[in-house]
Amino acid sequence: MEFEGDDVSRMEFRIRRMTAEDVEAIADAFANFGKTRAQYERYFAEQGRGERLTLLAVAAGGRVVGYANVLWRSAYPHFRREGVPEINDLNVVEEARRRGVGTALIREAEGIVAARGLAVIGIGVGLTPDYAAAQRLYPKLGYVSDGRGVHSSPPWDDAVYLTKTLPP
């Protein structure tokens, strides 16, 4: 896939599912984010059990520039009760931001959820300035507040949760 960002040069990348061989590359790419290899090993193990799906954005040369998860059973109580899968832990390396990587990851997740016959998908976003880009992006992609206000789940920052109705 090739995507063009709003105000930056084009970047070529593709979206695919994580494999066991990707664990080291993801850990290296996101080491500055405070992420650990053990986290990505857990993601892969949970993917193998059908609990999550981890999608990667991979640039030319095989460099991982982003990832996102689909949690089939969200930890957020409302999504869990309603059976709403959640896009979770979406991250894009700094130099690949504003180039369509996050949008492509979200669109791929939406397509996978819709292909399972599910009508709604959810996503959470932190309320600190660190999440400003996501706070602007998600509504542009059709996500609206679930109307349940701020959710606190220590040790994470306060967040709000959004949903999107998927086309049939």
DSSP file (Angstrom, degrees, kcal/mol; ACC not computed):
  #  RESIDUE AA STRUCTURE BP1 BP2  ACC     N-H-->O    O-->H-N    N-H-->O    O-->H-N    TCO  KAPPA ALPHA  PHI   PSI    X-CA   Y-CA   Z-CA
    1    1 A M              0   0    0      0, 0.0    12,-1.7     0, 0.0     2,-0.4   0.000 360.0 360.0 360.0 147.1    0.0    0.0    0.0
    2    2 A E  E     -A   12   0A   0     10,-0.2     2,-0.3     2,-0.0    10,-0.2  -0.998 360.0-176.0-127.7 132.4    1.1    3.5   -0.6
    3    3 A F  E     -A   11   0A   0      8,-1.3     8,-1.3    -2,-0.4     2,-0.5  -0.923  16.8-143.5-126.9 150.6   -0.4    6.4    1.3
    4    4 A E        -     0   0    0     -2,-0.3     6,-0.1     6,-0.2     5,-0.1  -0.965  18.3-143.0-115.8 126.8    0.1   10.1    1.1
    5    5 A G        -     0   0    0     -2,-0.5    94,-0.2     4,-0.3    93,-0.0  -0.202  26.3-103.3 -79.1 175.3    0.1   12.2    4.2
    6    6 A D  S    S-     0   0    0     92,-0.3    93,-0.1     1,-0.2    -1,-0.1   0.919 107.0  -0.7 -66.1 -46.7   -1.4   15.7    4.6
    7    7 A D  S    S+     0   0    0     91,-0.5     2,-0.3     2,-0.1    -1,-0.2   0.068 114.6  76.7-140.2  26.4    1.8   17.7    4.6
    8    8 A V  S    S-     0   0    0     90,-0.3    -3,-0.3     1,-0.1     3,-0.1  -0.867  83.6 -81.3-133.6 169.0    4.8   15.4    4.3
    9    9 A S        -     0   0    0     -2,-0.3    -4,-0.3     1,-0.1    -2,-0.1  -0.211  59.5 -85.0 -67.0 162.4    6.4   13.4    1.6
   10   10 A R        -     0   0    0     -6,-0.1     2,-0.4    -8,-0.0    -6,-0.2  -0.296  40.2-161.9 -69.5 151.8    5.0   10.0    0.5
   11   11 A M  E     -A    3   0A   0     -8,-1.3    -8,-1.3    88,-0.3     2,-0.5  -0.998   9.1-143.7-136.3 131.4    5.9    6.9    2.4
   12   12 A E  E     +A    2   0A   0     -2,-0.4    48,-0.9   -10,-0.2     2,-0.3  -0.826  37.5 139.0 -97.6 131.3    5.5    3.4    1.1
   13   13 A F  E     -B   59   0B   0    -12,-1.7     2,-0.3    -2,-0.5    46,-0.2  -0.967  34.9-139.4-157.5 166.7    4.5    0.7    3.6
   14   14 A R  E     -B   58   0B   0     44,-2.2    44,-3.0    -2,-0.3     2,-0.5  -0.950  14.6-129.9-132.7 157.0    2.2   -2.3    3.9
   15   15 A I  E     +B   57   0B   0     -2,-0.3     2,-0.3    42,-0.2    42,-0.2  -0.900  38.3 152.5-106.7 132.4    0.0   -3.6    6.7
   16   16 A R  E     -B   56   0B   0     40,-2.2    40,-3.7    -2,-0.5     2,-0.2  -0.959  45.4 -86.4-150.9 168.3    0.3   -7.2    7.7
   17   17 A R  E     -B   55   0B   0     -2,-0.3    38,-0.2    38,-0.2     2,-0.1  -0.499  50.2-102.3 -78.0 147.4   -0.2   -9.5   10.7
   18   18 A M        -     0   0    0     36,-2.7     2,-0.3    -2,-0.2    36,-0.1  -0.398  36.2-164.1 -67.9 142.8    2.6  -10.0   13.2
   19   19 A T    >   -     0   0    0     -2,-0.1     3,-1.6     1,-0.0     4,-0.4  -0.780  36.8-102.6-118.6 168.9    4.7  -13.1   13.1
   20   20 A A  G >  S+     0   0    0      1,-0.3     3,-1.2    -2,-0.3     4,-0.3   0.856 121.1  60.8 -59.1 -35.0    7.0  -14.6   15.7
   21   21 A E  G 3  S+     0   0    0      1,-0.2     4,-0.4     2,-0.1    -1,-0.3   0.654  95.8  63.5 -67.7 -14.8   10.0  -13.3   13.6
   22   22 A D  G <> S+     0   0    0     -3,-1.6     4,-2.6     1,-0.2     5,-0.3   0.636  75.5  89.0 -84.1 -14.9    8.7   -9.7   14.1
   23   23 A V  H <> S+     0   0    0     -3,-1.2     4,-2.4    -4,-0.4     5,-0.2   0.902  90.2  44.3 -54.5 -48.6    9.1   -9.6   17.9
   24   24 A E  H  > S+     0   0    0     -4,-0.3     4,-2.5    -3,-0.2    -1,-0.2   0.912 113.3  50.9 -63.4 -43.3   12.7   -8.4   17.9
   25   25 A A  H  > S+     0   0    0     -4,-0.4     4,-2.4     2,-0.2    -1,-0.2   0.889 112.3  46.3 -63.9 -39.9   12.0   -5.8   15.1
   26   26 A I  H  X S+     0   0    0     -4,-2.6     4,-2.1     2,-0.2    -1,-0.2   0.933 111.7  51.1 -67.7 -44.8    9.0   -4.3   17.0
   27   27 A A  H  < S+     0   0    0     -4,-2.4     4,-0.3    -5,-0.3    -2,-0.2   0.905 113.0  46.2 -59.5 -41.8   10.9   -4.2   20.3
   28   28 A D  H >< S+     0   0    0     -4,-2.5     3,-0.9     1,-0.2     4,-0.3   0.926 111.8  50.7 -65.8 -44.9   13.8   -2.4   18.6
   29   29 A A  H 3< S+     0   0    0     -4,-2.4     3,-0.2     1,-0.2    -1,-0.2   0.823 121.0  33.4 -63.8 -31.8   11.5    0.1   16.8
   30   30 A F  T ><>S+     0   0    0     -4,-2.1     3,-1.6     1,-0.2     5,-1.2   0.168  79.7 110.7-114.7  18.0    9.6    1.0   20.0
   31   31 A A  G X 5S+     0   0    0     -3,-0.9     3,-1.5    -4,-0.3    -1,-0.2   0.860  77.7  58.5 -59.0 -35.7   12.3    0.7   22.6
   32   32 A N  G 3 5S+     0   0    0     -4,-0.3    -1,-0.3     1,-0.3    -2,-0.1   0.611  96.0  64.8 -70.2 -11.1   12.2    4.6   23.0
   33   33 A F  G < 5S-     0   0    0     -3,-1.6    -1,-0.3     2,-0.1    -2,-0.2   0.359 120.3-105.8 -90.9   4.0    8.5    4.3   23.9
   34   34 A G  T < 5S+     0   0    0     -3,-1.5     2,-0.3     1,-0.3    -3,-0.2   0.713  75.4 142.7  77.3  20.3    9.2    2.3   27.1
   35   35 A K      < -     0   0    0     -5,-1.2     2,-0.3    -8,-0.1    -1,-0.3  -0.652  37.1-147.0 -94.3 151.5    8.0   -0.9   25.5
   36   36 A T     >  -     0   0    0     -2,-0.3     4,-1.3     1,-0.1     3,-0.4  -0.807  24.8-119.3-119.6 158.7    9.7   -4.2   26.1
   37   37 A R  H  > S+     0   0    0     -2,-0.3     4,-2.3     1,-0.2     5,-0.2   0.888 114.5  61.1 -57.9 -39.9   10.4   -7.4   24.1
   38   38 A A  H  > S+     0   0    0      1,-0.2     4,-2.3     2,-0.2    -1,-0.2   0.863  99.5  55.8 -58.5 -36.4    8.3   -9.3   26.7
   39   39 A Q  H  > S+     0   0    0     -3,-0.4     4,-2.3     1,-0.2    -1,-0.2   0.931 110.3  43.8 -61.2 -45.5    5.3   -7.2   25.8
   40   40 A Y  H  X S+     0   0    0     -4,-1.3     4,-2.2     2,-0.2    -2,-0.2   0.820 110.3  55.0 -73.9 -30.0    5.5   -8.1   22.2
   41   41 A E  H  X S+     0   0    0     -4,-2.3     4,-2.3     2,-0.2    -1,-0.2   0.904 109.9  48.2 -63.3 -41.0    6.2  -11.8   23.0
   42   42 A R  H  X S+     0   0    0     -4,-2.3     4,-3.0    -5,-0.2     5,-0.3   0.917 108.7  53.3 -64.5 -43.3    2.9  -11.7   25.0
   43   43 A Y  H  X S+     0   0    0     -4,-2.3     4,-2.3     1,-0.2    -2,-0.2   0.929 110.7  46.9 -56.7 -45.6    1.1  -10.0   22.1
   44   44 A F  H  X S+     0   0    0     -4,-2.2     4,-2.2     2,-0.2    -1,-0.2   0.914 112.4  49.3 -65.2 -41.7    2.2  -12.8   19.8
   45   45 A A  H  X S+     0   0    0     -4,-2.3     4,-1.2     1,-0.2    -2,-0.2   0.921 112.5  47.8 -62.7 -43.2    1.2  -15.5   22.3
   46   46 A E  H  <>S+     0   0    0     -4,-3.0     5,-2.6     1,-0.2     6,-0.9   0.855 109.1  54.0 -66.4 -34.4   -2.2  -13.9   22.8
   47   47 A Q  H ><5S+     0   0    0     -4,-2.3     3,-1.5    -5,-0.3    -1,-0.2   0.919 105.5  53.8 -63.1 -42.4   -2.6  -13.6   19.0
   48   48 A G  H 3<5S+     0   0    0     -4,-2.2    -1,-0.2     1,-0.3    -2,-0.2   0.800 108.6  49.4 -61.8 -29.1   -1.9  -17.4   18.8
   49   49 A R  T 3<5S-     0   0    0     -4,-1.2    -1,-0.3    -5,-0.1    -2,-0.2   0.445 117.6-113.4 -89.2  -0.7   -4.7  -18.0   21.3
   50   50 A G  T < 5S+     0   0    0     -3,-1.5    -3,-0.2    -4,-0.3    -2,-0.1   0.659  86.4 115.6  80.1  15.4   -7.1  -15.8   19.4
   51   51 A E  S   <S+     0   0    0     -5,-2.6    21,-1.9     1,-0.2    22,-0.6   0.766  81.7   6.7 -86.9 -27.8   -7.3  -13.1   22.1
   52   52 A R  E     - C   0  71B   0     -6,-0.9     2,-0.4    19,-0.2    -2,-0.3  -0.956  59.2-142.1-147.8 162.0   -5.8  -10.3   20.0
   53   53 A L  E     - C   0  70B   0     17,-1.7    17,-2.5    -2,-0.3     2,-0.6  -0.998  16.3-155.3-127.0 126.8   -4.6   -9.6   16.5
   54   54 A T  E     - C   0  69B   0     -2,-0.4   -36,-2.7    15,-0.2     2,-0.4  -0.918   8.9-163.8-107.0 121.7   -1.4   -7.5   16.1
   55   55 A L  E     -BC  17  68B   0     13,-3.2    13,-1.9    -2,-0.6     2,-0.4  -0.836   4.6-156.0-103.6 139.6   -1.1   -5.6   12.9
   56   56 A L  E     -BC  16  67B   0    -40,-3.7   -40,-2.2    -2,-0.4     2,-0.6  -0.896  13.5-146.2-115.6 144.8    2.2   -4.1   11.7
   57   57 A A  E     -BC  15  66B   0      9,-3.0     8,-3.0    -2,-0.4     9,-1.2  -0.963  26.3-169.5-102.1 120.5    3.0   -1.3    9.3
   58   58 A V  E     -BC  14  64B   0    -44,-3.0   -44,-2.2    -2,-0.6     6,-0.2  -0.956   4.1-157.1-120.6 123.0    6.2   -2.3    7.6
   59   59 A A  E >   -B   13   0B   0      4,-3.3     3,-1.8    -2,-0.5     4,-0.4  -0.271  44.9 -57.0 -87.7 176.8    8.2    0.1    5.4
   60   60 A A  G >  S+     0   0    0    -48,-0.9     3,-0.7     1,-0.3    -1,-0.2  -0.216 126.9  30.4 -52.6 142.6   10.6   -0.6    2.6
   61   61 A G  G 3  S-     0   0    0      1,-0.2    -1,-0.3    -3,-0.1    -2,-0.1   0.485 128.9 -79.5  81.8   2.6   13.4   -2.8    3.8
   62   62 A G  G <  S+     0   0    0     -3,-1.8     2,-0.4     1,-0.3    -1,-0.2   0.593  79.6 157.1  83.3  10.5   11.2   -4.5    6.4
   63   63 A R    <   -     0   0    0     -3,-0.7    -4,-3.3    -4,-0.4     2,-0.5  -0.567  41.9-129.9 -74.5 127.2   11.4   -1.7    9.0
   64   64 A V  E     +C   58   0B   0     -2,-0.4    -6,-0.2    -6,-0.2     3,-0.1  -0.654  34.0 167.9 -76.2 124.0    8.5   -1.7   11.4
   65   65 A V  E     -     0   0B   0     -8,-3.0    28,-2.2    -2,-0.5     2,-0.3   0.441  60.8  -2.7-117.1  -4.8    7.1    1.8   11.6
   66   66 A G  E     -CD  57  92B   0     -9,-1.2    -9,-3.0    26,-0.2    -1,-0.3  -0.972  53.7-171.1-174.2 163.6    3.8    1.2   13.4
   67   67 A Y  E     -CD  56  91B   0     24,-2.4    24,-2.6    -2,-0.3     2,-0.3  -0.983   0.8-175.0-158.1 161.6    1.5   -1.4   15.0
   68   68 A A  E     -C   55   0B   0    -13,-1.9   -13,-3.2    -2,-0.3     2,-0.3  -0.972  15.8-137.8-154.3 155.4   -1.9   -1.7   16.5
   69   69 A N  E     -CD  54  88B   0     19,-2.4    19,-2.6    -2,-0.3     2,-0.6  -0.861   3.4-148.0-114.0 150.1   -3.9   -4.5   18.2
   70   70 A V  E     -CD  53  87B   0    -17,-2.5   -17,-1.7    -2,-0.3     2,-0.7  -0.984  16.4-157.2-110.6 116.8   -7.4   -5.6   17.9
   71   71 A L  E     -CD  52  86B   0     15,-3.3    15,-2.2    -2,-0.6     3,-0.3  -0.852   4.8-162.4 -92.6 117.9   -8.5   -7.0   21.3
   72   72 A W  S    S+     0   0    0    -21,-1.9     2,-0.4    -2,-0.7    -1,-0.2   0.757  89.1  34.3 -73.3 -22.9  -11.4   -9.3   20.7
   73   73 A R  S    S-     0   0    0    -22,-0.6    -1,-0.3    13,-0.1     7,-0.1  -0.848  92.1-146.9-132.7  95.7  -12.4   -9.1   24.4
   74   74 A S        -     0   0    0     10,-0.5     9,-0.1    -2,-0.4    10,-0.0  -0.164  15.0-139.6 -64.1 150.8  -11.6   -5.5   25.6
   75   75 A A  S    S+     0   0    0      4,-0.1    -1,-0.1     5,-0.1     3,-0.0   0.662  80.5  99.6 -79.7 -18.8  -10.5   -4.8   29.2
   76   76 A Y  S  > S-     0   0    0      1,-0.1     4,-2.6     2,-0.0     3,-0.2  -0.586  78.1-137.0 -70.7 120.8  -12.8   -1.7   29.1
   77   77 A P  H  > S+     0   0    0      0, 0.0     4,-2.6     0, 0.0     5,-0.2   0.840  97.7  49.3 -53.7 -43.3  -15.9   -2.9   31.0
   78   78 A H  H  > S+     0   0    0      1,-0.2     4,-2.1     2,-0.2     6,-0.2   0.939 114.1  45.1 -64.8 -45.7  -18.5   -1.4   28.6
   79   79 A F  H  >>S+     0   0    0     -3,-0.2     5,-2.5     1,-0.2     4,-1.0   0.913 112.8  52.2 -62.6 -41.0  -16.9   -2.8   25.5
   80   80 A R  H ><5S+     0   0    0     -4,-2.6     3,-0.8     1,-0.2    -2,-0.2   0.946 111.0  46.4 -60.0 -49.2  -16.5   -6.2   27.2
   81   81 A R  H 3<5S+     0   0    0     -4,-2.6    -1,-0.2     1,-0.2    -2,-0.2   0.880 117.7  43.1 -59.7 -39.6  -20.2   -6.3   28.2
   82   82 A E  H 3<5S-     0   0    0     -4,-2.1    -1,-0.2    -5,-0.2    -2,-0.2   0.489 110.3-118.7 -89.2  -3.9  -21.3   -5.3   24.7
   83   83 A G  T <<5 +     0   0    0     -4,-1.0    -3,-0.2    -3,-0.8    37,-0.1   0.818  56.8 158.1  71.4  30.0  -18.9   -7.6   22.8
   84   84 A V      < -     0   0    0     -5,-2.5   -10,-0.5    -6,-0.2    -1,-0.2  -0.788  37.3-135.8 -90.9 117.9  -17.2   -4.6   21.1
   85   85 A P        -     0   0    0      0, 0.0    37,-2.5     0, 0.0     2,-0.4  -0.425  22.4-139.7 -68.8 150.7  -13.6   -5.4   19.9
   86   86 A E  E     -De  71 122B   0    -15,-2.2   -15,-3.3    35,-0.2     2,-0.5  -0.941  10.1-136.1-121.4 131.0  -11.1   -2.6   20.7
   87   87 A I  E     -De  70 123B   0     35,-3.1    37,-0.7    -2,-0.4     2,-0.3  -0.739  43.2-175.4 -75.2 128.5   -8.3   -1.2   18.7
   88   88 A N  E     +D   69   0B   0    -19,-2.6   -19,-2.4    -2,-0.5    35,-0.0  -0.958  42.3   4.9-137.8 145.1   -5.6   -1.0   21.3
   89   89 A D  E     -     0   0B   0     -2,-0.3     2,-0.5     1,-0.2    -1,-0.2   0.885  68.0-176.9  52.8  50.8   -2.0    0.3   21.8
   90   90 A L  E     +     0   0B   0    -22,-0.1     2,-0.4    -3,-0.1   -22,-0.2  -0.686   7.9 172.5 -78.8 125.7   -1.7    1.9   18.4
   91   91 A N  E     -D   67   0B   0    -24,-2.6   -24,-2.4    -2,-0.5     2,-0.4  -0.997  18.5-172.7-139.5 142.3    1.8    3.3   17.9
   92   92 A V  E     -D   66   0B   0     -2,-0.4   -26,-0.2   -26,-0.2     5,-0.1  -1.000  34.3-109.3-132.8 134.2    3.7    4.9   15.1
   93   93 A V    >   -     0   0    0    -28,-2.2     3,-1.8    -2,-0.4     4,-0.4  -0.290  35.9-110.8 -61.5 149.1    7.4    5.8   15.1
   94   94 A E  G >  S+     0   0    0      1,-0.3     3,-1.5     2,-0.2    -1,-0.1   0.866 114.1  51.7 -50.9 -48.5    8.0    9.5   15.2
   95   95 A E  G 3  S+     0   0    0      1,-0.3    -1,-0.3     3,-0.0    -2,-0.1   0.599 109.5  51.2 -72.5  -8.9    9.5    9.9   11.7
   96   96 A A  G X >S+     0   0    0     -3,-1.8     3,-0.7   -31,-0.2     5,-0.5   0.372  83.6 117.6-104.9   2.8    6.5    8.0   10.1
   97   97 A R  T < 5S+     0   0    0     -3,-1.5   -92,-0.1    -4,-0.4    -3,-0.0  -0.353  71.2  24.2 -73.2 153.6    3.8   10.1   11.7
   98   98 A R  T 3 5S+     0   0    0      1,-0.1   -91,-0.5    -2,-0.0   -90,-0.3   0.778  96.2 100.9  63.5  30.3    1.4   12.2    9.6
   99   99 A R  T < 5S-     0   0    0     -3,-0.7   -88,-0.3   -94,-0.2   -96,-0.2   0.176 103.6 -94.6-126.1  14.1    2.0    9.9    6.7
  100  100 A G  T  >5S+     0   0    0    -96,-0.1     4,-2.3   -98,-0.0     5,-0.2   0.472  90.1 120.6  91.1   2.1   -1.1    7.7    6.9
  101  101 A V  H  ><S+     0   0    0     -5,-0.5     4,-2.4     2,-0.2     5,-0.2   0.959  77.6  43.6 -66.6 -51.2    0.3    4.9    8.9
  102  102 A G  H  > S+     0   0    0      1,-0.2     4,-2.4     2,-0.2    -1,-0.2   0.914 115.1  50.0 -60.2 -43.7   -2.1    5.2   11.9
  103  103 A T  H  > S+     0   0    0      1,-0.2     4,-2.8     2,-0.2    -1,-0.2   0.915 110.4  50.1 -61.2 -43.3   -5.0    5.6    9.6
  104  104 A A  H  X S+     0   0    0     -4,-2.3     4,-2.4     2,-0.2    -1,-0.2   0.899 110.0  50.3 -63.9 -40.5   -4.0    2.6    7.5
  105  105 A L  H  X S+     0   0    0     -4,-2.4     4,-2.2     2,-0.2    -1,-0.2   0.926 112.8  46.7 -62.4 -44.2   -3.7    0.5   10.7
  106  106 A I  H  X S+     0   0    0     -4,-2.4     4,-2.7     2,-0.2    -2,-0.2   0.930 112.0  50.0 -64.1 -45.7   -7.1    1.6   11.9
  107  107 A R  H  X S+     0   0    0     -4,-2.8     4,-2.3     1,-0.2    -1,-0.2   0.897 110.8  49.6 -61.7 -40.5   -8.7    0.9    8.5
  108  108 A E  H  X S+     0   0    0     -4,-2.4     4,-2.1     2,-0.2    -1,-0.2   0.922 111.0  49.5 -64.5 -43.0   -7.2   -2.6    8.3
  109  109 A A  H  X S+     0   0    0     -4,-2.2     4,-2.5     1,-0.2    -2,-0.2   0.919 110.1  51.4 -60.7 -43.9   -8.5   -3.3   11.9
  110  110 A E  H  X S+     0   0    0     -4,-2.7     4,-2.8     1,-0.2    -1,-0.2   0.914 109.2  50.7 -59.2 -43.6  -12.0   -2.1   10.9
  111  111 A G  H  X S+     0   0    0     -4,-2.3     4,-2.1     1,-0.2    -1,-0.2   0.889 110.6  48.4 -62.9 -39.7  -12.0   -4.4    7.8
  112  112 A I  H  X S+     0   0    0     -4,-2.1     4,-0.9     2,-0.2    -1,-0.2   0.914 113.3  47.1 -67.1 -43.3  -11.0   -7.4    9.8
  113  113 A V  H ><>S+     0   0    0     -4,-2.5     5,-1.6     1,-0.2     3,-0.8   0.926 112.9  49.1 -64.6 -44.6  -13.6   -6.7   12.5
  114  114 A A  H ><5S+     0   0    0     -4,-2.8     3,-2.1     1,-0.2    -1,-0.2   0.882 104.6  59.4 -62.4 -37.9  -16.3   -6.2    9.8
  115  115 A A  H 3<5S+     0   0    0     -4,-2.1    -1,-0.2     1,-0.3    -2,-0.2   0.749  99.1  58.8 -64.0 -22.7  -15.3   -9.4    8.0
  116  116 A R  T <<5S-     0   0    0     -4,-0.9    -1,-0.3    -3,-0.8    -2,-0.2   0.448 123.1-108.1 -82.4  -0.7  -16.1  -11.2   11.3
  117  117 A G  T < 5S+     0   0    0     -3,-2.1     2,-0.3     1,-0.3    -3,-0.2   0.639  71.8 143.5  85.3  14.2  -19.7   -9.9   11.0
  118  118 A L      < -     0   0    0     -5,-1.6    -1,-0.3     1,-0.1    -2,-0.1  -0.698  38.1-159.1 -91.4 142.6  -19.3   -7.4   13.8
  119  119 A A        +     0   0    0     -2,-0.3    47,-3.4     1,-0.1     2,-0.4   0.630  68.8  45.4 -96.9 -16.2  -21.1   -4.1   13.5
  120  120 A V  E     - F   0 165B   0     45,-0.3     2,-0.3   -37,-0.1    45,-0.2  -0.977  54.8-173.7-135.2 142.8  -19.2   -1.9   16.0
  121  121 A I  E     - F   0 164B   0     43,-2.1    43,-2.3    -2,-0.4     2,-0.3  -0.955  12.8-154.2-129.4 151.4  -15.5   -1.3   16.8
  122  122 A G  E     -eF  86 163B   0    -37,-2.5   -35,-3.1    -2,-0.3     2,-0.3  -0.809  10.8-175.4-124.6 165.5  -14.1    0.7   19.7
  123  123 A I  E     -eF  87 162B   0     39,-2.2    39,-3.3    -2,-0.3     2,-0.3  -0.968  14.0-143.7-155.7 144.8  -10.9    2.6   20.5
  124  124 A G  E     - F   0 161B   0    -37,-0.7     2,-0.4    -2,-0.3    37,-0.2  -0.801  12.2-166.7-108.7 154.7   -9.7    4.5   23.6
  125  125 A V  E     - F   0 160B   0     35,-2.4    35,-2.2    -2,-0.3     6,-0.0  -0.989  20.7-121.4-144.0 133.8   -7.6    7.6   23.7
  126  126 A G  E     - F   0 159B   0     -2,-0.4    33,-0.2    33,-0.2     9,-0.1  -0.252  15.1-136.2 -67.5 159.2   -5.7    9.2   26.6
  127  127 A L  S    S+     0   0    0     31,-1.9    32,-0.1     3,-0.0    -1,-0.1   0.387  70.7  98.8-101.6   2.4   -6.6   12.7   27.7
  128  128 A T  S >  S-     0   0    0     30,-0.3     3,-2.0     1,-0.1    -2,-0.0  -0.446  89.9-103.6 -84.6 164.2   -3.1   14.1   28.1
  129  129 A P  G >  S+     0   0    0      0, 0.0     3,-1.9     0, 0.0     4,-0.3   0.734 114.9  75.9 -59.4 -21.7   -1.4   16.3   25.4
  130  130 A D  G 3  S+     0   0    0      1,-0.3     3,-0.3     2,-0.1     4,-0.2   0.772  98.2  46.1 -59.1 -24.5    0.7   13.2   24.5
  131  131 A Y  G <> S+     0   0    0     -3,-2.0     4,-2.6     1,-0.2    -1,-0.3   0.166  76.9 115.3-103.8  16.2   -2.4   11.9   22.7
  132  132 A A  H <> S+     0   0    0     -3,-1.9     4,-1.6     1,-0.2     5,-0.2   0.883  75.2  51.1 -57.6 -43.0   -3.3   15.1   20.9
  133  133 A A  H  > S+     0   0    0     -4,-0.3     4,-2.4    -3,-0.3    -1,-0.2   0.922 113.0  45.7 -62.7 -42.5   -2.8   13.7   17.4
  134  134 A A  H  > S+     0   0    0      1,-0.2     4,-2.4     2,-0.2    -1,-0.2   0.886 107.7  57.8 -66.8 -38.5   -5.0   10.7   18.2
  135  135 A Q  H  < S+     0   0    0     -4,-2.6    -1,-0.2     1,-0.2    -2,-0.2   0.835 113.9  39.7 -61.0 -32.1   -7.6   12.9   19.8
  136  136 A R  H  X S+     0   0    0     -4,-1.6     4,-0.9    -5,-0.2    -2,-0.2   0.853 116.4  50.3 -82.3 -37.8   -7.8   14.8   16.4
  137  137 A L  H  X S+     0   0    0     -4,-2.4     4,-1.3    -5,-0.2     3,-0.4   0.930  99.8  59.4 -70.1 -48.1   -7.6   11.7   14.2
  138  138 A Y  H ><>S+     0   0    0     -4,-2.4     5,-2.2     1,-0.3     3,-0.6   0.878 105.6  47.2 -58.6 -44.9  -10.2    9.4   15.6
  139  139 A P  H >45S+     0   0    0      0, 0.0     3,-1.7     0, 0.0    -1,-0.3   0.880 108.1  57.5 -62.8 -34.3  -13.2   11.7   15.1
  140  140 A K  H 3<5S+     0   0    0     -4,-0.9    -2,-0.2    -3,-0.4    -3,-0.1   0.802 104.9  52.6 -62.8 -27.1  -12.0   12.4   11.5
  141  141 A L  T <<5S-     0   0    0     -4,-1.3    -1,-0.3    -3,-0.6    -3,-0.1   0.336 131.0 -93.4 -92.3   6.6  -12.2    8.6   10.9
  142  142 A G  T < 5S+     0   0    0     -3,-1.7     2,-0.3     1,-0.3    23,-0.3   0.557  76.6 142.8  99.2   8.7  -15.8    8.4   12.2
  143  143 A Y      < -     0   0    0     -5,-2.2     2,-0.3    -6,-0.2    -1,-0.3  -0.673  26.1-172.6 -86.2 137.1  -15.3    7.6   15.9
  144  144 A V  E     -G  163   0B   0     19,-2.6    19,-2.9    -2,-0.3    -6,-0.0  -0.915  33.6 -86.3-127.1 154.0  -17.7    9.2   18.4
  145  145 A S  E     -G  162   0B   0     -2,-0.3    17,-0.3    17,-0.3    -1,-0.0  -0.218  25.4-136.3 -56.4 143.0  -17.7    9.2   22.2
  146  146 A D        -     0   0    0     15,-2.6    -1,-0.2     3,-0.1    16,-0.1   0.499  40.6-122.3 -79.4  -1.8  -19.4    6.2   23.8
  147  147 A G  S    S+     0   0    0     14,-0.3    15,-0.1     1,-0.1    -2,-0.1   0.622  83.1 111.9  77.4  13.8  -21.0    8.8   26.1
  148  148 A R        -     0   0    0      1,-0.3    -1,-0.1    13,-0.3   -70,-0.0   0.310  69.8-136.5-104.6   8.5  -19.6    7.2   29.3
  149  149 A G        -     0   0    0     12,-0.1    12,-0.5     2,-0.1    -1,-0.3  -0.217  52.8  -9.8  75.2-162.2  -17.2   10.0   30.3
  150  150 A V        -     0   0    0     10,-0.1     2,-0.5     8,-0.0    10,-0.2  -0.527  60.5-155.1 -78.0 135.5  -13.6    9.6   31.5
  151  151 A H  B     -H  159   0B   0      8,-3.5     8,-2.2    -2,-0.3     2,-0.5  -0.954   3.2-158.3-113.3 127.0  -12.4    6.2   32.4
  152  152 A S        +     0   0    0     -2,-0.5     6,-0.1     6,-0.2     5,-0.1  -0.903  19.4 164.6-105.8 131.4   -9.6    5.7   34.9
  153  153 A S    >   -     0   0    0     -2,-0.5     3,-2.1     3,-0.5    -2,-0.0  -0.597  40.0-113.7-145.4  77.9   -7.6    2.5   34.9
  154  154 A P  T 3  S+     0   0    0      0, 0.0     3,-0.1     0, 0.0    -2,-0.0  -0.199  96.5  30.4 -53.0 141.9   -4.4    2.9   36.9
  155  155 A P  T 3  S+     0   0    0      0, 0.0     2,-0.1     0, 0.0    -3,-0.0  -0.971 112.9  76.0 -90.6   8.7   -1.5    2.8   36.0
  156  156 A W  S <  S-     0   0    0     -3,-2.1    -3,-0.5     1,-0.1     3,-0.1  -0.340  88.4 -97.3 -79.6 159.7   -2.7    4.2   32.7
  157  157 A D        -     0   0    0      1,-0.1    -4,-0.2    -5,-0.1    -1,-0.1  -0.252  52.9 -81.7 -65.1 159.2   -3.7    7.8   32.0
  158  158 A D        -     0   0    0     -6,-0.1   -31,-1.9   -32,-0.1     2,-0.3  -0.353  59.9-175.1 -58.3 146.2   -7.4    8.8   32.1
  159  159 A A  E     -FH 126 151B   0     -8,-2.2    -8,-3.5   -33,-0.2     2,-0.3  -0.948  25.1-141.5-142.7 160.1   -9.0    8.0   28.8
  160  160 A V  E     -F  125   0B   0    -35,-2.2   -35,-2.4    -2,-0.3     2,-0.4  -0.913  23.3-135.3-117.2 154.1  -12.3    8.3   26.9
  161  161 A Y  E     -F  124   0B   0    -12,-0.5   -15,-2.6    -2,-0.3     2,-0.3  -0.899  17.6-168.0-115.7 141.2  -13.6    5.6   24.7
  162  162 A L  E     -FG 123 145B   0    -39,-3.3   -39,-2.2    -2,-0.4     2,-0.3  -0.861   2.5-158.1-124.5 154.3  -15.0    6.0   21.2
  163  163 A T  E     -FG 122 144B   0    -19,-2.9   -19,-2.6    -2,-0.3     2,-0.4  -0.900   2.9-159.5-130.8 162.8  -17.0    3.7   18.9
  164  164 A K  E     -F  121   0B   0    -43,-2.3   -43,-2.1    -2,-0.3     2,-0.5  -0.989  18.4-133.2-141.8 132.4  -17.6    3.4   15.2
  165  165 A T  E     -F  120   0B   0     -2,-0.4   -45,-0.3   -23,-0.3   -46,-0.1  -0.753  29.5-140.0 -83.4 127.4  -20.4    1.6   13.4
  166  166 A L        -     0   0    0    -47,-3.4   -55,-0.0    -2,-0.5    -1,-0.0  -0.596  18.7-105.0 -89.8 147.5  -19.0   -0.4   10.6
  167  167 A P              0   0    0      0, 0.0    -1,-0.1     0, 0.0     0, 0.0  -0.386 360.0 360.0 -66.6 149.7  -20.6   -0.7    7.2
  168  168 A P              0   0    0      0, 0.0    -2,-0.0     0, 0.0   -49,-0.0   0.511 360.0 360.0 -66.8 360.0  -22.2   -4.1    6.5
